[in-house]
Amino acid sequence: MPLTLDTYRLLGRSGLRVSPLALGTATFGTEWGWGTEPDDARKLFDTYVERGGNFIDTANTYTDGSSERLLGEFTRGNRESLVLATKYTTLSRPGDPNSGGPHRKSMFTSVETSLRRLNTDYLDLLYLHVWDDTTPVEEVLRGMDDLVRQGKVLHVAMSNVPAWQVSRMQAIADLRGWSPLVALQIEYNLVERTGERDLIPMARELGLGVVPYSPLAGGVLTGKYRRDDGAGESTRRSFNAGLGLVTERNLAIADVVQEVAAELECTPAQVALAWTLRNPGVTAPIIGARTTAQLEDNLGALAVALSPAQLARLDEVSAIDPGYPHALLASDHIRKVTMGDLQIDSRR
């Protein structure tokens, strides 16, 4: 049965119902030299909501604040029907050391600014955007809990944080009766699967819904880059090449994505998104389109059904080394010395 945007999922251990694809709005505004003008951003927003989507993702410094300001205009008529998620920690005023970071002053100032821009009394979800190891976790958790108790934030979450810190924070929040973490935003796609080592299993165990960003690996999985591209030199100078995304391994993954797309008569982007959606640890990948055509194409991934054989090919070409201790614990030797011939059903 194909998914739809109004086939809602629960976000982590909360009862919050969210669409299986979130609308990313880092493209709302052109202050960064790319993105969409306000009228086009409005079309993207309306298309997503009209299809039943309710999960909107932004951040305090996306397009220098324009993303939140535009959403404040777009949501005037249906704010209560939407799940608005924003983030804090990135520097909002260069030169001001307290205008960024995870600490309490940055948190409260950022939330008040986001509330004004978004034209709302509360945020449905607040993420710590980027961990930087400068603030005690108790200060972060207590600040988040205070915001929840004040009614300015309903749920709290983490993004770009080591698994051991997230698990530690969840344990502290539980023990002290503070607001629990309900979501984890990470980079996750066929190119970047290292979250499978610790982050995703940790999230499933501790009740955090995984919300992946960059599910198309910066466009690499759409077939945007090719080995025989005549503009190879410019490709190497591109932003994604500078991030190390345009590699032989990643192009080989993109090749298989295109092969599967041809078999299913759909687009590579839809295959890549469908692969992410089928992971039981994933709640809602974030799609970030610049045009309504791109958005419509991305939403088409909800109807794509990958066969077991196709999934196996995608998994094989994108496989990662699980690393220590995961590879050791999964080895035949360890199974033999710990389990012998025992057969145990470990499903929970």
C-alpha positions in Angstrom: 0.0 0.0 0.0 1.6 3.3 -1.0 2.2 6.0 1.5 0.7 9.5 1.4 1.6 12.7 3.2 -1.5 12.2 5.4 -0.4 8.7 6.4 1.0 10.1 9.6 3.7 8.6 11.8 4.3 9.1 15.5 7.4 11.1 16.3 9.6 9.1 18.7 8.1 8.4 22.1 5.7 11.4 21.7 2.1 11.2 20.5 2.8 13.9 17.9 1.6 12.9 14.4 3.8 13.9 11.5 3.9 13.3 7.8 6.3 10.7 6.4 8.1 13.4 4.5 9.0 16.7 6.1 9.3 20.0 4.1 12.7 21.5 4.5 12.7 25.3 4.1 16.4 26.2 3.9 15.6 27.1 0.3 13.0 29.7 1.4 14.8 33.0 0.5 17.8 33.9 -1.6 20.1 35.5 0.9 22.6 32.7 0.5 22.9 33.2 -3.3 20.5 30.4 -4.1 17.0 29.3 -3.1 13.5 30.6 -3.9 11.9 34.0 -4.1 8.9 34.5 -1.7 6.3 33.8 -4.3 7.9 30.5 -5.3 8.4 29.5 -1.7 4.7 30.1 -1.1 3.9 27.7 -4.0 6.2 25.0 -2.4 4.5 25.5 0.9 1.0 25.4 -0.5 1.7 22.3 -2.6 3.0 20.4 0.4 0.2 21.4 2.7 -2.5 20.8 0.1 -1.2 17.2 -0.4 -1.7 16.6 3.4 1.8 17.5 4.7 2.1 18.9 8.1 5.7 18.7 9.2 7.7 21.8 8.4 11.5 22.1 9.2 13.5 25.3 9.5 16.2 26.9 11.7 17.0 30.2 13.2 19.7 31.2 10.7 18.4 29.6 7.5 18.7 32.3 4.8 19.6 34.8 7.5 16.2 34.5 9.1 14.1 34.8 5.9 13.0 31.1 6.1 11.3 31.7 9.5 9.9 35.1 8.4 8.3 33.6 5.3 6.9 30.7 7.2 5.4 33.2 9.7 3.4 34.7 6.7 2.5 31.4 5.1 1.1 29.8 8.3 -1.2 32.6 9.4 -4.3 30.6 8.3 -3.4 27.1 9.5 -0.8 27.3 12.2 -2.6 24.9 14.5 -2.7 22.2 11.8 1.1 22.2 11.3 4.1 20.8 13.2 6.7 23.6 13.1 10.3 22.5 13.9 13.1 25.0 14.2 16.7 24.8 15.6 19.1 26.9 17.6 22.9 27.1 18.2 24.3 28.5 14.9 25.8 32.0 15.2 23.2 34.7 14.5 25.5 37.7 15.0 29.1 37.3 14.0 31.4 38.8 16.6 28.9 38.2 19.4 30.1 35.1 21.3 26.7 34.4 23.0 24.6 34.7 19.8 25.3 31.0 19.1 26.1 27.8 20.9 24.0 25.4 23.0 24.0 27.4 26.2 20.9 28.8 28.0 21.3 32.5 26.9 21.6 31.4 23.2 18.7 29.0 23.6 16.3 31.5 25.1 17.3 34.4 22.8 17.0 32.2 19.7 13.6 30.8 20.7 12.2 34.3 21.4 13.4 35.5 18.0 12.0 32.4 16.2 8.6 32.9 17.9 8.5 36.5 16.6 9.5 35.6 13.1 7.2 32.6 12.9 4.3 34.6 14.2 3.4 32.0 16.8 3.1 31.5 20.5 4.9 28.2 20.6 7.2 25.8 18.7 6.1 22.2 18.2 9.7 21.0 18.1 13.0 22.6 19.1 16.3 21.0 18.0 19.7 21.7 19.3 21.3 22.2 15.9 25.0 21.5 16.3 26.8 20.1 19.3 30.0 21.9 20.3 31.1 20.4 23.6 31.1 23.8 25.4 28.0 23.6 27.5 27.1 21.1 30.3 24.3 18.8 29.1 22.4 19.6 32.3 22.2 23.3 31.3 20.9 22.3 27.9 18.3 19.9 29.2 17.1 22.2 32.0 16.8 25.1 29.6 14.7 23.0 27.2 12.6 21.7 30.1 12.0 25.3 31.3 10.8 26.3 27.8 8.4 23.3 27.7 7.0 24.3 31.1 6.5 27.8 29.9 4.5 26.6 27.0 6.9 28.1 24.4 8.1 24.7 23.2 6.1 21.4 23.1 8.9 18.9 22.3 12.7 18.9 22.3 15.2 17.1 20.1 18.8 16.9 19.0 20.7 17.3 15.7 24.3 16.6 14.8 25.3 15.2 18.2 27.3 12.1 19.0 25.3 9.1 20.0 26.9 8.7 23.4 25.9 12.3 24.3 22.3 11.8 23.1 21.9 8.6 25.1 23.5 10.3 28.2 21.1 13.2 27.9 18.1 11.0 27.5 19.0 9.1 30.6 19.5 12.3 32.6 16.2 13.7 31.4 14.4 10.5 32.4 16.0 10.4 35.8 15.3 14.0 36.6 11.8 14.2 35.2 12.7 16.7 32.5 11.2 16.8 29.1 12.5 13.8 27.1 14.1 14.0 23.7 11.7 12.8 21.0 13.6 13.2 17.7 17.1 13.0 16.2 18.0 14.8 13.0 21.0 13.3 11.2 22.4 13.2 7.7 21.3 9.8 6.3 21.1 8.5 2.7 22.5 5.8 0.5 25.9 7.7 0.4 26.0 8.5 4.1 25.0 5.4 6.1 27.3 5.6 9.1 24.4 6.6 11.3 23.5 2.9 11.1 26.4 2.1 13.4 25.2 3.8 16.6 22.9 6.8 16.0 19.9 5.0 14.5 20.0 1.9 16.8 20.3 4.3 19.8 17.4 6.4 18.6 15.1 3.3 18.2 16.1 2.0 21.7 15.6 5.3 23.4 12.5 6.5 21.7 13.7 9.2 19.3 12.2 9.5 15.8 15.0 9.8 13.2 14.5 12.7 10.8 17.2 12.5 8.1 18.3 15.5 6.2 20.0 15.5 2.8 18.3 12.3 1.7 19.5 12.8 -1.9 23.2 13.5 -0.8 23.3 17.0 -2.2 21.9 15.8 -5.5 24.5 13.1 -6.1 21.7 10.4 -5.9 19.6 12.2 -8.6 22.2 11.5 -11.3 23.3 15.1 -11.3 26.9 14.2 -11.6 28.3 11.7 -14.2 31.7 10.4 -15.1 31.3 11.4 -18.7 30.0 14.9 -17.9 31.7 17.3 -20.2 31.6 19.9 -17.4 33.8 17.6 -15.2 36.1 20.4 -14.2 33.3 22.6 -13.0 31.8 19.7 -11.2 35.0 19.3 -9.3 34.8 22.9 -8.3 31.2 22.6 -7.2 30.1 22.8 -3.6 29.3 19.1 -3.3 32.6 18.1 -4.8 34.3 20.4 -2.3 32.5 18.4 0.4 33.8 15.2 -0.9 30.5 13.9 -2.3 31.5 13.4 -5.9 33.7 10.3 -5.5 34.0 7.0 -7.4 32.1 5.2 -4.7 29.3 7.6 -4.6 29.0 7.7 -8.4 28.8 3.9 -8.4 25.9 4.1 -5.9 24.2 6.7 -8.1 24.6 4.3 -11.0 22.6 1.6 -9.2 20.0 4.1 -8.1 19.5 5.0 -11.8 19.3 1.4 -12.9 16.6 0.7 -10.3 14.8 3.9 -11.3 14.7 2.7 -15.0 13.3 -0.6 -13.9 10.5 1.0 -11.9 9.9 3.8 -14.5 10.4 6.5 -11.8 13.2 9.0 -11.1 16.4 8.4 -9.3 15.4 10.9 -6.6 12.3 8.8 -5.9 14.3 5.6 -5.5 16.8 7.2 -3.1 13.9 8.7 -1.0 12.0 5.4 -1.1 15.1 3.5 0.2 15.3 5.9 3.1 11.6 5.7 3.9 11.6 2.0 4.2 14.1 2.0 7.1 12.0 1.1 10.2 14.2 3.5 12.3 13.3 6.5 10.1 10.3 8.7 10.8 10.4 11.4 8.1 13.2 12.4 5.7 13.4 16.1 5.0 13.0 17.1 1.4 14.3 20.5 0.3 13.1 21.6 -3.1 13.6 24.8 -5.0 10.8 24.3 -7.5 7.4 22.9 -7.4 8.4 20.3 -10.1 11.2 19.1 -7.8 8.8 18.9 -4.9 6.2 17.0 -6.8 8.9 14.6 -8.0 10.1 14.0 -4.4 6.6 13.4 -3.2 6.2 10.7 -5.8 8.7 8.6 -3.7 5.8 7.8 -1.4 4.3 5.6 -4.1 7.5 3.8 -5.0 7.7 0.1 -3.9 11.2 -1.4 -4.0 11.4 -5.1 -4.4 13.6 -7.2 -2.1 16.1 -7.8 -4.9 16.3 -4.1 -5.6 16.7 -3.3 -2.0 19.5 -5.8 -1.8 21.3 -4.2 -4.7 21.1 -0.8 -3.2 22.2 -2.1 0.2 25.1 -3.9 -1.3 26.6 -1.1 -3.4 26.3 1.4 -0.5 27.4 -0.9 2.3 29.6 0.5 5.0 32.1 -1.1 7.3 30.2 -1.4 10.6 33.4 -0.8 12.5 34.4 -1.9 16.0 32.8 -3.4 18.1 29.9 -4.0 15.7 31.9 -6.1 13.2 33.4 -8.2 16.0 30.0 -8.8 17.7 28.5 -9.9 14.4 31.3 -12.3 13.5 30.9 -16.0 13.3 33.7 -16.5 15.9 31.9 -14.4 18.6 28.6 -16.1 17.9 30.3 -19.5 18.3 32.0 -18.7 21.6 29.0 -17.0 23.1 26.0 -18.9 21.6 27.3 -22.2 20.3 24.4 -24.0 18.6 21.8 -22.2 20.6 18.9 -20.6 18.7 17.4 -17.6 20.5 14.5 -15.4 19.1 15.7 -12.0 20.2 12.8 -10.0 18.7 11.2 -7.5 21.0 
